Amino acid sequence: MAYLSYPYTDNPEKRTEEARQLAEEIVSLHPDIVLIVPHIAFDQLLQSFIRDGTWWRFICDWEYEAISRCDFFILGCELNPKTSVGMIWEWSFAKRLGKEIVSMEEFLNGED
């Protein structure tokens, strides 16, 4: 099982579509992988909580749980000073847990 980390908050609709496309590419090349994509797995579930402002409590708990259960962590794009805070938080948590962390390029080229 793998967790795909990708930006979200700067443009949720666009970023969800981009993450979906990355997920399709991953699954087509590695159909044996169970892929967790938080954009897809959690977004629709959180709509009612977004309205009342409590969504961060749920998303953080769910992401902690998903990352802790995954065998490895895929960075969907490069980390840099402009990277989303959410991606940095996810990466930091995965690193703290000792998860194998691979870039999208490494994963698609079979370097995982």
DAVENCOR-V61731 format. One record per backbone hydrogen bond with DSSP energy under -0.5 kcal/mol. NH is the residue of the N-H (numbers start at 1). CO is the residue of the C=O. If there is no record, write none. Layout:
nh: <NH & NH>
co: <CO & CO>
This chain:
nh: <2 & 3 & 4 & 5 & 5 & 11 & 15 & 16 & 17 & 18 & 19 & 20 & 21 & 22 & 23 & 24 & 25 & 26 & 27 & 28 & 29 & 30 & 33 & 35 & 36 & 37 & 38 & 38 & 40 & 41 & 42 & 43 & 43 & 46 & 46 & 47 & 49 & 50 & 51 & 52 & 53 & 53 & 54 & 55 & 57 & 58 & 59 & 60 & 61 & 62 & 63 & 64 & 65 & 66 & 67 & 68 & 69 & 70 & 70 & 71 & 72 & 73 & 74 & 75 & 75 & 76 & 76 & 83 & 88 & 89 & 90 & 91 & 92 & 93 & 94 & 95 & 96 & 97 & 98 & 98 & 99 & 100 & 102 & 104 & 107 & 108 & 109 & 110 & 111>
co: <34 & 72 & 36 & 3 & 74 & 8 & 11 & 12 & 13 & 14 & 15 & 16 & 17 & 18 & 19 & 20 & 21 & 22 & 23 & 24 & 25 & 26 & 30 & 33 & 2 & 35 & 4 & 36 & 37 & 37 & 38 & 38 & 39 & 42 & 43 & 44 & 46 & 46 & 47 & 48 & 49 & 50 & 49 & 49 & 54 & 54 & 55 & 56 & 57 & 58 & 59 & 60 & 61 & 62 & 63 & 64 & 65 & 66 & 67 & 1 & 1 & 100 & 3 & 73 & 102 & 5 & 74 & 80 & 84 & 85 & 86 & 87 & 88 & 89 & 90 & 91 & 92 & 93 & 94 & 95 & 94 & 71 & 73 & 75 & 103 & 104 & 105 & 107 & 106>
